[in-house]
Structures are given as C-alpha cells and as structure tokens.
C-alpha cells in the first residue's frame, strides 16, 4: 500500500487551497469534499511526480485531515495496531503485534495536533488546556485516549491511544493464545459464578482490561451490574441489566467534578448485584473494598502492580492516602473484601499471560496472607517465543462461596 509522501508544508498548502475553494461548514457532503480534494491534487505540479498509488494516498490523507482523525486515521483502521503513541506533532510510534516502532507520519504543526485533541475530548465532554493539561478520553470506537499538553509535555502535545479489538477476546481466545490454561479457566469460571471478589493486577499493557472483559462473560445474564470507569472502555456483553458510569472532570470554573469515589457511592444506591471498577488508582480503593464488604459479592476491579503481594501493598497505600485509619484496620478490610488476586505480566517475548493466581487467605500476625493457587512456570524459549504453562501450585482454602453456589465437587471436600 502506497504511503502519502507529501511533506508537512505541502499538506498545509493543499489544505489551505482546498479551504479557499469553499465556505467551510458542515453543509458540504463527504463525496463533494472528496471530489474537491481530488481536483486540487490532480491540478497541482506536485501530483505529476507521483505514482497513482501515491496520489490516492495523498487524497485520502487530505480527506482524513478534514473529516477523519488526520494522520491517525490509517493507524486506527489497522486492527493489528494496539497502541499509538504521539510524542509530538512529527513523532509517532505504534505497537503492532507486540513490537514498538516509529511510523513515517505526522501532523502539519503542534496547532493542528492540538485542534484534533480538542475535537476528541470535546466529543466526550472533557476539557483540556494549560490550566488542566492532563485528561482521559475515548474515541467513538472505544479506544482509550490519554492527553498531556504543554507546559507539562515539553516536546509538544502528547497523546497515547490504547486500542481494543472490535470483538473482545474471550477466555477461549486467551487459552488459544497461551495466556492461561484450560484448568485455570475452569477454576476462574467457578469463582465468578460463585461470586468471589476478584482483583486483577498487572503492569501497563499487561492486558488487565482485556482479561476483565473475558471474565465478565461468565456473569449470569439476569444480574444487575454497575461498571465505573475514568474513561469508559469495558466491553461487557451478555449482561442485560447493565449500567455504565463514567467520571466527569471539573468544568472551566473548577466545579462539577465527579470521581470514582462519588460514583462508587452512587452505585450502592442503584441495587447492584456486582460492581466493576475499571481501575483503582487512589483513595477510591477504600470505597471499593467497603462495597465488596457490604453484600456486593462477585465484584471485580483492576490495579497497577508488579505482583500480587505488591498489589496488596499498593492498595494499602491507596486507602491510607484518603483515610486516617490504623494500618491494621486497612489490612483487615482487604483480607475480608478480596478473595482472589489474578496477576498478569507482559513477558520478555512480548506475550501477555496470567503469571499467578493467589487466594487472599485472611490475616496472620498482622499481615494479609496470600496463597499461590496457580503460577506460570517457564520451560525455555523456542524460536523467540517463551515456552511454559500456568500450573496449579496450591488448593483453594475458602470454599464457602463454592459450597453456597452448589459448585463444590465431592473430591474437593
């Protein structure tokens, strides 16, 4: 496929010439705009030095600058691209099939990139400016967008776009990809059905949201589920009684902000069977734990950590950042609320896998106890691909919920 070889200066000249040929408003149709761009390109001296493929790419590039997402459009149409990283208007990197690389694309200027950013955040009623230079948003296809503006971003506007597949991966897909074993999947299915409170931990890009979506397929269709996120990106299907809540930034006057904490509290008055918090990052961890401790069993959430034990420490820090509570009380809250922690890792070959499944097994000598149930064990490498499997390393101790759900097998008693 030919690429657009126009320089940023040439793109700007074409755009200005096209704008000059009509009164810019939304009344011009897509077909009319396309014909106008074709006419402008074909009559130019530059077009005579292009191949047919290069002319087609230039026309599409210009069209996308008016009606699409400019330089991002061809990247967003490539389903193999999972991450788009814009470091400045002329420096763009992508992740494709687990590999990071630069692409020969860019915007006319920082101003053009800023215009696109304002268009993206405006669609989801978000505000980003010098006074509030960091914002989370999303694209119409559900992709997550994180924006950082100058003066915080020194090289210019910075945008990170996390892509999600149009058809969310299911557990069977994850098993086929080697992310987990069938035995572990069967075990987790019983936990979800029996309403164990599950917490998914992992580093950036380890697949926490994908895994949470996959687990949610086992939630009974008749249950009422409330999802709470900073920027809505969960793709939960099969649950009919679903309410999705999204945080709101403060307006230009600094008012009207609604964070995760407020939404968790509001959700408790909406008669949920389960609450799913997309990700906890701060003091809202306490509200999440309290919700799990007050009858909302089967709830799920995710958080950033380097391991299951590290996740416990991070949750403790999050709770203490917003509440003046004794450490012993916080640890008891965690031990009572959480049943199982599933830790995901991104391994050196770029693969994303379940690294460990741990049971939160109460308190001992003032510490939250973790018992490893499954652990990924390496067998070496073959053709650059890590070889190994998720193997059972322990037995579940708390079987009360399995017994209550009628899922406890005779041989496990």
C-alpha positions in Angstrom: 0.0 0.0 0.0 1.4 3.4 -1.0 2.0 6.0 1.6 1.5 9.7 1.5 4.8 11.3 0.6 3.7 14.9 1.0 5.7 17.0 3.4 4.0 18.8 6.3 4.4 22.1 4.3 2.8 20.6 1.2 -0.1 19.2 3.3 -0.7 22.6 4.8 -0.6 24.2 1.3 -3.1 21.8 -0.1 -5.4 22.2 2.9 -5.3 26.0 2.6 -6.0 25.8 -1.1 -9.0 23.4 -0.5 -10.4 25.6 2.2 -10.2 28.7 -0.1 -12.4 27.0 -2.7 -15.5 26.7 -0.4 -17.1 28.4 2.6 -16.1 25.9 5.3 -19.0 24.5 7.1 -20.7 21.1 7.5 -23.0 21.5 4.5 -20.5 20.1 2.0 -21.1 16.3 1.7 -18.3 13.7 2.0 -18.5 13.0 -1.7 -18.3 16.7 -2.6 -15.3 17.1 -0.3 -13.6 14.1 -1.8 -14.1 15.4 -5.4 -12.8 18.8 -4.4 -9.6 17.3 -2.9 -9.1 15.1 -6.0 -9.4 18.1 -8.3 -6.9 20.1 -6.2 -4.4 17.3 -6.1 -4.6 16.5 -9.8 -4.2 20.1 -11.0 -1.0 20.5 -8.9 2.5 20.3 -10.2 3.4 18.0 -7.3 0.9 15.4 -8.5 2.7 14.9 -11.8 5.7 13.5 -10.0 3.5 11.0 -8.0 2.6 7.4 -8.9 -1.1 6.5 -9.0 -0.8 4.9 -5.6 0.9 8.0 -4.0 -1.8 10.3 -5.4 -4.5 8.0 -3.9 -2.7 8.1 -0.5 -2.3 11.9 -0.7 -6.0 12.3 -1.4 -7.0 10.0 1.5 -4.6 11.8 3.8 -6.1 15.2 3.0 -9.6 13.8 3.3 -8.9 12.4 6.7 -7.5 15.8 7.8 -10.9 17.3 7.2 -13.3 14.5 8.1 -11.4 11.8 9.9 -8.6 11.9 12.5 -5.9 13.3 10.2 -2.6 11.3 10.4 -4.2 8.9 12.9 -6.9 7.6 10.6 -4.9 4.9 8.7 -3.4 3.8 12.0 -6.8 3.4 13.6 -8.0 1.4 10.6 -5.2 -1.2 11.1 -6.7 -3.7 13.5 -3.2 -5.1 14.3 -2.1 -1.8 15.9 -2.8 -2.0 19.7 -1.1 1.3 20.8 -0.5 4.7 19.2 2.0 7.0 20.9 2.3 10.6 19.7 5.3 12.3 21.3 5.0 15.5 19.3 3.3 16.5 16.0 6.1 14.9 13.9 7.0 11.9 16.1 4.6 9.0 16.2 5.2 5.4 17.4 3.0 2.4 17.3 2.8 -1.1 18.9 1.9 -3.7 16.3 1.8 -7.4 17.2 3.8 -6.7 20.3 6.6 -4.7 18.5 7.2 -1.0 19.1 8.3 1.1 16.1 8.2 4.6 14.6 6.0 5.4 11.7 6.6 7.9 8.9 3.5 10.0 9.7 3.0 13.4 11.3 0.8 16.5 11.7 1.3 19.8 10.0 2.1 21.5 13.3 1.5 21.4 17.0 -1.5 23.6 16.5 -3.1 21.1 14.1 -2.5 18.3 16.7 -4.0 20.5 19.4 -7.1 21.1 17.3 -7.5 17.4 16.9 -7.1 16.8 20.6 -9.8 19.4 21.4 -12.1 17.7 18.9 -11.5 14.3 20.6 -12.0 15.4 24.2 -14.9 17.7 23.2 -16.9 14.7 22.0 -16.9 13.2 25.5 -17.5 16.5 27.3 -13.9 16.7 28.6 -11.8 19.8 29.0 -8.0 20.1 28.5 -6.0 23.3 28.5 -2.9 24.8 30.1 -4.7 25.0 33.5 -5.8 21.4 33.3 -3.2 19.8 30.9 -3.9 16.1 31.6 -7.1 14.3 30.5 -8.5 10.9 29.7 -11.0 10.5 26.9 -12.1 7.9 24.3 -12.7 7.6 20.6 -16.0 6.6 19.1 -14.7 3.0 18.6 -14.0 2.7 22.4 -10.2 3.3 22.2 -8.8 4.9 25.3 -7.1 8.3 24.9 -4.7 9.9 27.3 -3.6 13.5 26.6 -0.8 15.6 28.2 -0.4 19.2 27.0 2.5 21.7 27.3 3.9 23.1 29.5 3.8 19.6 31.2 4.8 17.9 27.9 8.0 19.6 26.9 8.1 18.4 23.2 4.5 19.4 22.4 1.1 17.8 22.8 1.4 14.1 23.8 -1.3 11.6 23.1 -1.4 7.9 23.9 -4.2 5.8 22.4 -4.9 2.3 23.6 -6.8 0.2 21.0 -9.2 -2.5 21.8 -10.5 -5.2 19.4 -13.9 -4.7 18.0 -14.8 -8.2 19.2 -13.4 -8.5 22.7 -11.3 -11.6 23.3 -13.0 -14.3 25.2 -11.5 -16.9 27.6 -11.2 -19.4 24.8 -9.2 -16.9 22.8 -6.8 -16.3 25.7 -6.3 -20.0 26.2 -5.6 -20.4 22.4 -3.0 -17.6 22.7 -1.3 -19.3 25.6 -2.3 -16.6 28.1 -3.7 -19.2 30.5 -4.5 -22.9 30.9 -7.9 -24.6 30.5 -7.6 -25.8 34.1 -7.1 -22.2 35.4 -10.0 -21.0 33.2 -12.4 -23.7 34.6 -11.3 -22.7 38.1 -11.9 -18.9 37.4 -15.3 -19.7 35.9 -16.4 -21.3 39.1 -15.1 -18.3 41.1 -17.0 -15.8 39.0 -20.2 -17.9 39.1 -19.9 -18.3 42.9 -19.4 -14.6 43.4 -15.9 -14.5 44.7 -14.4 -10.9 44.7 -11.6 -10.9 42.1 -8.9 -8.3 41.7 -6.7 -8.2 38.5 -3.3 -6.8 38.9 -0.5 -6.1 36.4 1.7 -3.6 34.8 0.9 -1.2 32.0 -0.1 -3.0 28.8 -0.3 -6.4 30.5 -3.9 -7.0 29.4 -5.9 -6.2 32.5 -8.9 -4.7 30.7 -9.0 -7.5 28.2 -8.9 -10.1 31.0 -11.7 -8.3 32.9 -13.9 -8.3 29.8 -13.2 -12.0 29.4 -14.1 -12.8 33.0 -17.3 -10.8 32.7 -18.7 -13.2 30.1 -19.4 -15.6 33.0 -21.6 -13.2 35.0 -25.2 -14.5 34.8 -27.2 -12.5 32.3 -30.0 -11.8 34.9 -27.8 -10.0 37.4 -27.6 -6.2 37.7 -24.1 -4.9 37.1 -22.7 -1.4 37.5 -19.4 -0.5 35.8 -17.4 2.5 37.0 -14.5 3.9 34.9 -12.5 7.1 34.3 -13.0 6.7 30.6 -15.5 4.0 29.5 -13.6 1.2 27.7 -15.1 -2.0 29.1 -17.0 -4.1 26.6 -19.2 -6.3 28.7 -21.6 -8.3 26.7 -24.3 -10.8 27.7 -25.4 -8.9 30.8 -28.8 -7.4 30.1 -29.2 -5.3 33.2 -26.0 -3.2 32.8 -25.4 0.4 33.9 -22.1 2.1 32.8 -20.9 5.1 34.8 -18.0 7.4 33.8 -16.2 10.1 35.8 -16.5 13.8 34.9 -13.8 16.4 35.1 -14.4 19.8 36.6 -15.7 22.5 34.3 -13.8 25.7 33.4 -14.9 27.2 36.8 -13.4 24.2 38.7 -16.9 22.8 39.6 -18.9 19.7 38.8 -16.2 17.1 39.2 -17.3 13.6 39.8 -14.7 11.0 40.6 -14.6 7.2 41.1 -15.3 7.6 44.8 -18.6 9.5 44.2 -19.6 7.0 41.5 -19.0 4.0 43.8 -21.1 5.6 46.5 -23.9 6.4 44.0 -23.8 2.9 42.6 -24.6 1.4 46.1 -28.0 3.1 45.8 -28.7 1.5 42.4 -29.3 -2.0 43.7 -26.3 -3.7 42.0 -25.6 -7.4 42.3 -22.0 -6.7 41.3 -19.9 -3.6 40.9 -17.0 -3.5 38.4 -14.4 -0.7 38.9 -12.3 -0.5 35.8 -9.2 0.6 37.7 -8.4 1.9 41.2 -5.6 4.4 41.5 -6.1 6.2 44.7 -8.4 6.8 47.7 -11.3 5.2 46.0 -9.8 1.9 46.9 -11.4 2.2 50.3 -14.9 2.7 48.8 -14.3 -0.3 46.6 -13.3 -2.5 49.5 -16.3 -1.3 51.5 -18.6 -2.1 48.7 -17.2 -5.6 48.5 -17.7 -6.0 52.2 -21.3 -4.8 52.2 -23.0 -7.6 50.3 -21.9 -6.8 46.7 -20.1 -10.1 46.2 -18.7 -11.1 42.9 -17.3 -7.6 42.3 -14.2 -7.1 40.1 -11.6 -4.4 39.7 -8.0 -3.9 38.4 -4.9 -2.1 39.5 -1.3 -1.5 38.6 1.3 -3.6 40.4 4.3 -5.8 39.8 2.9 -8.8 41.6 0.1 -10.0 43.9 2.0 -9.1 47.1 2.8 -5.7 45.6 -0.8 -5.1 44.8 -1.7 -5.6 48.5 0.9 -3.0 49.5 -0.3 -0.6 46.8 -4.0 -0.9 47.9 -2.9 -0.3 51.4 -1.1 2.9 50.3 -4.1 4.0 48.2 -6.6 3.6 51.2 -4.3 5.4 53.6 -3.9 8.3 51.1 -7.5 9.3 51.6 -8.4 7.9 55.1 -7.0 8.3 58.6 -7.2 4.7 59.6 -4.9 2.3 61.5 -2.9 0.1 59.2 -4.4 -2.9 61.0 -7.9 -1.9 60.1 -7.0 -1.3 56.4 -5.4 -4.8 56.2 -8.4 -6.4 57.8 -10.6 -4.6 55.2 -8.5 -6.0 52.4 -8.5 -9.5 53.9 -12.2 -9.5 54.3 -13.1 -7.9 50.9 -10.7 -9.6 48.5 -10.9 -13.3 47.7 -8.5 -13.8 44.8 -5.9 -11.8 43.0 -5.0 -12.6 39.4 -1.7 -11.2 38.4 -0.9 -10.6 34.7 2.5 -10.0 33.2 4.0 -9.0 29.9 6.9 -11.3 29.3 10.2 -10.6 27.5 8.9 -12.1 24.2 6.0 -9.5 24.3 3.4 -12.1 25.2 0.7 -11.3 27.9 0.0 -14.1 30.3 -1.5 -14.9 33.7 1.6 -15.0 35.8 -0.1 -16.1 39.1 -3.4 -16.6 40.8 -3.4 -16.1 44.5 -6.0 -16.6 47.2 -6.3 -13.9 49.9 -6.3 -16.2 52.9 -7.1 -13.9 55.8 -4.7 -12.3 58.3 -1.7 -13.8 60.2 0.5 -11.8 62.6 -0.9 -8.5 61.3 -0.2 -9.3 57.6 -2.5 -10.2 54.8 -1.8 -13.8 53.8 -1.6 -14.8 50.1 -1.6 -18.4 49.0 -0.5 -19.2 45.4 -3.0 -21.3 43.6 -1.6 -21.2 40.0 1.8 -20.0 38.9 3.3 -19.6 35.4 6.4 -21.8 35.0 8.9 -21.3 32.2 10.2 -24.2 30.2 12.6 -22.2 28.0 12.3 -20.4 24.6 11.5 -21.7 21.1 12.0 -19.5 18.1 12.0 -16.4 20.3 8.7 -17.4 21.9 8.6 -18.1 25.6 7.6 -21.7 26.4 5.8 -22.6 29.6 2.4 -23.0 31.2 0.2 -21.9 34.1 0.4 -24.8 36.6 -1.5 -25.4 39.9 0.6 -24.6 42.9 -2.0 -24.8 45.8 -5.6 -25.5 46.8 -8.3 -23.0 47.5 -8.9 -22.7 51.2 -12.1 -20.7 51.4 -14.7 -22.9 49.7 -17.7 -21.3 51.4 -19.0 -19.5 48.3 -18.5 -22.5 46.1 -20.5 -24.6 48.6 -23.2 -21.9 48.7 -23.4 -21.9 44.9 -23.6 -25.7 44.7 -20.3 -25.9 42.8 -18.2 -27.7 45.4 -17.2 -31.1 44.0 -17.2 -34.1 46.2 -13.5 -34.7 45.8 -12.6 -31.3 47.0 -14.4 -31.5 50.3 
